[in-house]
């Protein structure tokens, strides 16, 4: 009984920490960095200093479906 209680408590702590907004390696999405076009894509940071300029990205289907090839 005590072992079960301990395991449930440990599982609860792990699930709460996994739902936290701070996780190592995660980048917060900023709406102003969205990629132009019909897509759900965002730049990781401000693209003003990038050497490649992306003018437009249109995905079909949008949003992408698993196991379906994108048309471009």
C-alpha positions as CSV (number, residue, x, y, z in Angstrom):
1,X,0.0,0.0,0.0
2,X,2.8,2.4,0.9
3,X,4.7,1.6,-2.3
4,X,1.6,2.3,-4.4
5,X,1.1,5.7,-2.7
6,X,4.8,6.6,-3.3
7,X,4.5,5.6,-7.0
8,X,1.3,7.6,-7.4
9,X,2.9,10.7,-5.8
10,X,6.1,10.4,-7.9
11,X,3.9,10.1,-11.1
12,X,2.0,13.2,-10.1
13,X,5.2,15.2,-9.7
14,X,6.5,14.1,-13.1
15,X,3.2,14.9,-14.9
16,X,3.0,18.4,-13.3
17,X,6.6,19.2,-14.2
18,X,6.1,17.9,-17.7
19,X,3.3,20.4,-18.2
20,X,5.4,23.3,-17.1
21,X,6.1,26.1,-19.6
22,X,9.8,25.9,-18.8
23,X,11.5,22.9,-20.3
24,X,15.2,22.8,-21.4
25,X,15.6,23.2,-25.2
26,X,12.1,24.6,-25.7
27,X,11.5,27.9,-27.5
28,X,8.5,30.1,-26.9
29,X,6.5,30.8,-30.2
30,X,6.1,34.4,-30.9
31,X,3.2,35.3,-33.2
32,X,5.2,38.1,-34.9
33,X,7.6,35.5,-36.2
34,X,5.1,33.6,-38.3
35,X,6.2,32.4,-41.7
36,X,4.2,34.2,-44.5
37,X,1.7,32.1,-46.4
38,X,-0.9,29.4,-45.7
39,X,1.0,27.3,-43.1
40,X,1.3,26.8,-39.3
41,X,5.1,27.6,-39.3
42,X,7.0,30.0,-37.2
43,X,10.6,31.3,-37.3
44,X,12.6,30.4,-34.1
45,X,13.9,34.0,-33.9
46,X,13.6,37.3,-35.8
47,X,14.5,36.5,-39.4
48,X,15.8,40.0,-40.2
49,X,19.4,39.0,-40.1
50,X,19.0,35.6,-41.9
51,X,21.0,35.1,-45.1
52,X,18.0,33.5,-46.8
53,X,14.7,35.3,-47.1
54,X,11.5,33.2,-47.1
55,X,8.8,35.1,-49.0
56,X,6.0,32.6,-48.8
57,X,5.3,29.0,-47.8
58,X,1.9,27.4,-48.7
59,X,1.3,23.9,-47.6
60,X,-1.3,21.5,-49.1
61,X,-2.9,19.9,-47.1
62,X,-2.8,22.5,-44.3
63,X,-2.3,21.5,-41.6
64,X,-0.1,18.7,-42.7
65,X,-1.6,15.2,-42.2
66,X,0.5,12.2,-41.1
67,X,1.5,9.8,-43.9
68,X,0.3,12.3,-46.6
69,X,2.9,13.9,-49.0
70,X,2.9,17.7,-49.1
71,X,2.3,19.4,-52.4
72,X,4.5,22.4,-53.1
